[in-house]
């Protein structure tokens, strides 16, 4: 594919925006993947290139949160390993599955997340949802989300956050922070597999990595200053906007925005 200077600049700006949003609320992939596909990439190459640029965004957020002592890697090590392995399996599987069937689940999941966080009340001990055991969460839920990230990916950060809030009754800010190393693990694992299959457009991915770094740095510096209610509202807005754009790009609805 031919890559113009204008296209590179546009994808860089998209990566900055996606990195900021992904750090604060998750769902950056639902911005970058459509942008990569619109640039002329095949769906499988868009997924692989997205993992490359996403690694720096989630990696930067993880390092900054570790330096600020907002997360402790030792405590979540089993979760990170589960996410890594789940993503590797999912990425291998995606090479044998027609992706049009995978995309059917996206609008359903986005709607569920939006509705949940509309009902969710930060600061209350009794959150919506049923608390599951630590083993179930570590060995089933997290690898399952990792598998989804390897197969498709958009919204994974939101899914990790939602799972922690809904199934482990974590506070929203803490759950959002914990989602970063998990999302980095899934991105990195998936990138390894996509690289082995030759599905990464490196010149585009490397430029977008710089944009992701800037976006992640910006997002982390706002994460612990933002009101949980405003963060909840941001998650809902992002889900609704992503749902609308997804339905529009799929030809199901037509929007003028």
N, C-alpha and C positions, 0 to 999 in steps of 0.2 A: 504493500500500500504506500502511496505517496503522502509525505508528511510535510505540510507547509508551515512556515513560521507562524502564520495566524492560527493554525490549528494547534500548534504546540502551546502558544500563548493562552488559548481558550482552555485547553486541558489543564494547564498549570493553574489557572484561576479556579477551575472546577475542583481541583485537588485541594486548594486552600480552603474553599468553602466546605467541601466534604470532610476534611480533616477536623475543622472546627466543630461542625455539627456532630460528627461521629464521636468525638471526645465528650461532648456535652450530653448527647441523647442517643447516639447510635444511629445506624441507618445510612451511613455515608456511602455504602456500596450502591444504594438505590439512586444515587446521584452520579457516581463515577461510571458504573457499568453501562447505563444507557448512553452516556456521553462517549464512551469508548466505542460502543457499537455504532453510534451515529457517525463516528469518525471513519468508518469503513472496515472495522475489524470484524472478523467472524466471532460468533458468540463464545466459542471456546478460547480464542485468543484474548477476547475482552476479559473473560474470567481470569485467565492466567496473568495478564498484565495488571489487572486490578489487585491481585494478591501482592505483586511486587511493590506497587506504590502504597498499598494499604499497610504493608509491613512496617514502613518507616513511621507512618502516622500512629499506629497502635504501639509500636516500639518506643517512640518518643514519649507518648503519654505514659507508658509503663515506667520508663526510666525516671521521668520527672516526678511521678507519684511515689516511686521508691525513694528518691532523694528527699522528698518532703515527708517521708515516713507515714504516708497515708495508706499504704498497703504493705504487707509483709509477705514476701514471696514464699518463705518457708511454710507459712500457715496454709497457703493455697496451692502448694506444690502438687498434691494429688489431682486437683481440679485442672491444673495446667497440663499435666501429663494426659489426663483423660481427653481434654479438648484437642491436644496435639494428635493423639492416635485416632480419634474420631474423624478429624478433618482429613488425615492421610487416607483413611479408608473411603471417605466420601469423594475425595478427588480422583481416586482410582476408579470408583464406580461411575462417576459422571461421564467418563469416556465410553461407557457402554449403555448409556441411557439417553433417550430423546429428551432434550431439555424443555420442550414445549409442555411436557407433562409436569415438570417440576414447577414451572412458573404459575401454574394454576393455584398453587397453595399460597402464593404471596399475598394476594388481596385478602384472603381469609385471615391469615396471620396478622397482617397489618391492622385490619378492622378489630381483631381481638385485642391487640395491644392498646389501640386507641381507646376502646371502651373500658378496658381494665384501668387505665390510668385516669380516665375521667372519674371513675368511681373510687379510685385509691385516694386515701387521705394521709398525707405525710404526718409523721409524729405519733400516730395512734398505734398502740401495741397490737391490737387485733386487726391485722390487714386481711384483705380478701384472699381467699385461697386456702388450701389445706397444706399444712406443713408436712414435708416428707422427711424421711430419715437421712442422715448424713451419707450413708452408704448408697442409698438410692440416688441421691443427688449427685454424688461423686462418680458413680460407676454406670449410671444410666442416663440421667438428664443431661449432664455436661457433655459426655461423649456424643449423645444424640444431637445436641445443638452443633457440636463440632462436625459431625457427619453432614448436617445440612450446609454448614459453611463450606465444606469441601465440595459439595455437589453444586451449590448455587451461590449462597453467601449473603446477599443484601439483607440488612436488618439484623445480622448476627449479634452485634453489640447490644441492640435493644432486646433481643431474645435472652441473652445472658443476664441483663439487668432485670428483666421481667421475671425470669426463673428464680433469681435470688430473692427478689421482693415477695413474689407470690408463694414460693415453695419453702423458702428458708426464713421468711419474714424479716429480711434485712431492711435497713433504712435505705431510701432511694439514693442518696449521695454515695453511701458506702457501696451499694450494689453497682452503681455506675462506675466507681473507681475499680472495683474488683473485676468488672467486665473487660477492662483494658488488657491486662496480661493474658487473660483467656483468649481474647480476640487476637492478640499478637501471636499466641501459640498456634491458633487455627490458621492464621494467615501464613505464617512461616512454614508450617507443615505442608499446607496446600501448595505454596510456592515451590517447594522442593519437588513435589510430584509433577506440577505443571512444567517446571524447567526440564525435567527428565523426558517429558513428552514433547518438548519444543513448542510450548504454547505461550511464550512470553515475548512481547514486542519490547525489547529492552530500551530503545531510544526514547520511546514514549513513557515507559514506566519510570525511568530514571528522572526525567524532568518532573513528572508528577510526584515523585518521592520528595522533591524539594518543597513543592506546594503542600504536601501532607505534613511535612515537618513544621512549617509555619502555622498551618491550621491546628495541629495537635498542641503546639506550644501555646497558642492563643486559647484553645479550649481548656487546657489544664489550669491556666491562670485565672479562669473564670469559674471553674467547677466548684471550688470551695467557697466562693463568694456569692454564688447565686442562691436565691431563696428556693427551697425545695418545691414550693407551690409553683414558682415560675419555671423550674426545671420540668415539673410534671406537665405544665401547660405546653412547654416546648416539645416534649415527647409526643403529646397528643397532636399538636400542629404539624410536626414533621411526619407523623404517621398518616395524617389526613392528606397532606400535600403529596407525599410519596404515593399514596393510594390513588389519588386523582391522576397524577402523571403516569402511573403504571397503567391504569385503565385506559387512559388516552393513547398511550404508546401502543397498547394492545389492540386498539381500534374498537374498544367496547363503548366508549363515550367520546364526545368531542367537547373540549373546553377552550375558552378564549382567555388565556392568561399569558 
